[in-house]
Amino acid sequence: MSDYYNAQAGGHFVFGPTYNSTNYVRAAIEGSLNGFHEVDVEAAQAVNGELAGKIAAITADGKVGLAGADGAGAVGLFREDLKDMVNASNNATFYFRGGEYHIAESRLGETIDKFTLGSYVTTDANGALVHTADATKAVGIVIENEVYPAGNMYRFAGEQMNGGKMLGILLKL
């Protein structure tokens, strides 16, 4: 493997088609998973249960909610939406410790054209990714912009088949 893939702290390379966690999150290099925290249902419902592709934070009462502006409290990247939680357990699953992920444009806090290769991403007040010039507030780094996920079997099938455009990031948590 190249140094690029060896540099992913705690990541696991996914060979073949990209792992499709949901229609909104795909993993090319999968970091570690954490699914032991009860989700803050109220916070999730405030964003219509749309958690996948947003950044998670541990709330004061020990539940998992959304990271605040500028990455406040960020601990990982949500893998599923509220309705997708396994066995309706209300336990949120999120990626942490490195990894390469592709996030659907519909889950970003800005349009995908605002992100440039090599730039940093942080969060808005709803945990959605937005660009930043401040590396100290970054939760990730942009590695692909307006492309379909590397390795995805539908890579050349067009934007509609891929569920729209995706932003590729390296998670920096």
C-alpha positions in Angstrom: 0.0 0.0 0.0 1.1 3.6 -0.6 2.2 5.9 2.2 -1.2 7.7 1.6 -3.1 4.8 2.9 -0.6 4.0 5.6 -1.0 7.5 7.0 -4.6 7.0 8.1 -4.5 6.7 11.9 -6.5 3.7 12.9 -8.1 3.4 9.5 -9.0 0.2 7.6 -8.8 0.2 3.8 -12.0 -1.0 2.1 -11.1 -2.9 -1.0 -13.5 -3.1 -4.0 -16.7 -1.1 -4.0 -16.8 1.6 -1.4 -18.6 0.7 1.7 -22.0 2.4 1.6 -23.0 3.1 5.1 -26.1 5.1 4.0 -26.9 7.0 0.9 -25.1 10.0 2.5 -21.9 8.4 3.9 -19.5 6.1 2.1 -16.2 5.0 3.5 -13.0 4.3 1.4 -10.8 4.0 4.5 -12.9 3.1 7.5 -11.9 4.4 10.9 -12.9 2.9 14.1 -16.6 2.7 15.0 -18.3 3.7 18.3 -21.9 2.8 18.8 -22.3 2.7 22.6 -23.7 6.2 23.2 -27.4 7.0 23.4 -28.4 9.5 20.8 -29.9 12.9 21.9 -33.2 12.3 20.1 -34.3 15.9 20.6 -31.2 17.3 18.9 -31.6 14.7 16.1 -35.3 15.5 15.5 -34.4 19.2 15.3 -32.5 18.4 12.1 -35.3 15.9 10.9 -33.2 13.0 12.1 -30.6 13.7 9.4 -27.4 12.7 11.2 -25.4 10.7 8.6 -22.6 12.8 7.3 -22.7 15.3 10.2 -20.2 15.5 13.0 -21.1 14.0 16.4 -20.4 15.4 19.9 -20.9 14.1 23.4 -23.5 16.3 25.2 -23.4 17.3 28.9 -25.7 14.4 29.8 -23.4 11.8 28.1 -25.6 11.4 25.0 -24.5 11.9 21.4 -25.6 15.1 19.7 -24.4 17.4 17.0 -21.1 19.2 17.1 -21.4 23.0 17.5 -20.0 25.8 15.4 -16.3 25.5 14.6 -16.2 21.8 15.6 -17.2 22.4 19.2 -17.2 19.1 21.0 -16.5 17.0 17.9 -15.8 13.3 18.5 -16.7 11.6 15.2 -18.7 11.4 12.0 -22.3 10.1 12.2 -22.8 6.9 10.2 -26.6 6.7 10.1 -29.7 8.8 10.4 -31.9 8.5 13.5 -34.4 6.2 11.7 -31.5 3.9 10.7 -30.3 3.2 14.2 -29.8 -0.6 14.6 -32.8 -2.3 16.2 -34.2 1.1 17.1 -31.8 1.1 20.0 -31.3 4.8 20.0 -27.5 4.2 20.2 -25.7 6.4 17.7 -22.8 4.9 15.7 -20.1 7.2 14.6 -16.6 6.9 13.0 -13.6 8.3 14.8 -9.8 7.9 14.7 -9.0 8.7 11.1 -10.6 7.4 7.9 -11.5 8.6 4.4 -15.2 9.4 3.9 -17.4 10.7 1.1 -20.3 12.9 2.3 -23.3 13.7 0.1 -23.7 17.3 -0.9 -27.2 17.3 0.6 -25.6 16.8 4.0 -23.1 19.6 3.8 -23.5 23.0 5.4 -22.5 24.7 2.2 -22.7 23.9 -1.5 -19.9 21.6 -2.7 -18.2 24.3 -4.9 -17.2 26.1 -1.7 -14.7 23.3 -0.8 -11.3 23.2 -2.4 -8.8 20.4 -2.4 -6.5 20.4 0.6 -8.7 22.9 2.5 -9.9 22.3 6.0 -13.5 21.6 7.0 -15.2 22.3 10.3 -18.9 22.4 11.4 -21.7 24.9 11.5 -24.1 25.1 14.5 -26.0 21.9 13.2 -22.9 19.7 12.9 -22.8 20.0 9.1 -19.5 20.4 7.3 -18.4 23.9 6.2 -15.0 25.1 4.9 -12.6 26.9 7.2 -9.1 28.5 6.9 -8.4 27.8 10.6 -6.6 24.5 11.0 -7.2 24.6 14.8 -11.0 24.3 14.2 -10.7 21.7 11.5 -12.4 18.3 11.8 -11.2 17.1 8.4 -9.3 17.9 5.2 -10.8 17.9 1.7 -9.3 15.3 -0.6 -11.9 15.0 -3.3 -14.4 17.6 -4.6 -17.5 17.1 -6.8 -16.5 13.5 -7.7 -18.0 10.2 -7.1 -16.5 8.0 -4.3 -13.3 6.2 -5.4 -13.9 2.5 -5.8 -17.6 2.8 -5.9 -19.0 0.3 -8.5 -21.3 3.1 -9.8 -18.4 5.6 -10.3 -19.1 6.1 -14.0 -22.9 5.6 -13.8 -23.5 9.3 -13.4 -24.5 11.7 -10.7 -28.1 10.4 -10.3 -27.0 6.8 -9.8 -24.5 8.0 -7.2 -27.1 10.0 -5.2 -25.6 13.3 -6.2 -22.2 14.8 -5.7 -20.0 13.7 -2.8 -17.2 15.5 -0.9 -14.2 13.4 0.0 -12.6 14.2 3.4 -10.0 12.7 5.7 -11.4 12.8 9.2 -9.0 14.7 11.6 -10.3 13.6 15.0 
